[in-house]
Amino acid sequence: MLLDLIRSGAIALVVVQHWLMPVITRDGDALVAGNALAAPGAWVWTWAGQVMPLVFFASGAAGAISWARTRDRGGDAAGWLVGRVHRLVLPVAALVVVWLPLPVLLLALGVPGQPVHLAASTVPQLLWFLVVQLVLVALTPLTVALHRRFGLAVLVPLVVGAAAIDALRFAGVPLVGYLNAVLVWVAVHQVGVAYADGRFATPGRRGAALVGFTGLAATAALVGFGPYPASMIGMPGAPVSNMSPPTLCLVTLAIAQLGLLLALRPALVRFASSRPVAAGLAVLAPRTMTVFLWHMSALVVGVGVLTLGFGSHTPDPFGPVWLAGAPLWIAGLLVVLVVLVRAFGSLETRSAAAARRGASPAAVYAGLVLAAAGMLGLAARGFAPHVDAGLLAVVAEPAAWSALVAVGYLLATRPFPRVTVPRAGTPASRRAARA
């Protein structure tokens, strides 16, 4: 119940932040997008609002629990991964089916190319999250085994490695920083694995609060005395981002946030167990990936109506008009999101119960890699990277990335019949010998 609360609450906070962050103005037919959190002092909020560490922590704990149950039933890693790939990749299919032809339709209807490109490149950017999730899922049997063998000592090389990568990045080798997309998130994921094993069952409120304070102090020290920016999210025009690629700051921030959560765990468990919250979690928790995938589409609808429909723009961030209109803005986008989740949420809930037997390990892992590569391509290039090069070019490249996702999904989830060799002396073996 607590893990569902953490994961669902974190995703809900991500959604609300993404809906409030854009500052949209018009320049003729073009839309210019800014970030409300670029306002002076707004970086303070990002220390609480950057909740991706909590999402990956909850994912690590849930994955470890799920893998342990599968292993106890005699299942293997490949069969377990089939179910996870179903849950993570199948909902992406609906997004692709809608967004692959949508830019062509919008351009044919006379919508200017720049807004179409902005929308079609913004919506799939968040697929990076599912790429990381797929990597972490694939590593879960290994990370659980390492935890059983070495305990929390597994975190030492991960954290030291993340610090070394940051040092190289800031020394003038920027591309090496993307290795931390694995090291940082695996470290946070590994803490979730440890939590699932009961390693943090008895720290006490004071001990947990001390851990949280230590993480907060370490984050402040990295920002105050190191080369790290104060904002825990990427800001427009900033020379360095703590998020893309992730830095050591997100590890120390995760320690701060998790310490606070553990200190508040009894109260959070009571809150999650209350009837209205439990009912809400029962609806949201099985559909978190659908909510995450479609909330940017809801934002695109809202921005389109506001700017292209009414010819308006975003009020000054944190001004009186902005503050007064924020609840109405969120409520309107929520209506759109509810419609989208009702339309596509069944893919996620149905995929969770997918068959997991007869899986070929080579096919599952190869399919997982292909699906991850396709989603990474869509995240980096968008659904319409060439809006000025003809309608065919609008879909050619995203269609290729989408095909990778489809092939990877089918390869990973296709049931392969197991070949059994009849034992000597049985009727089956005698029939095989006569044949």
ABEGO torsion letter per residue (X at the ends): XAAAAAAAAAAAAAAAAAAAABBBBBBEABBBBBBAAABBGAAAAAAAABAAAAAAAAAAAAAAAAAAAAAAAGBBAAAAAAAAAAAAAAAAAAAAAAAAAAAAAAAAAGBBAAAAAAAAAAAAAAAAAAAAAAAAAAAAAAAAAAAAAAEAAAAAAAAAAAAAAAAAAAAGBAAAAAAAAAAAAAAAAAAAAAAAAGAAAAAEAAAAAAAAAAAAAAAAAAAAABABBABABBBBGBABBAAOBBBAAAAAAAAAAAAAAAAAAAAAAAAAABAAAAAAAAAAAAAAAAAAAAAAAAAAAAAAAAAAAAGBBBBBBGBAAAAAAAAAAAAAAAAAAAAAAAAAAAAAAAAAABBABGBBAAAAAAAAAAAAAAAAAAAAAEABABAAAEAAAAAAAAAAAAAAAAAAAAAAABBBBBBBBBBBGBAAAAAAAAX
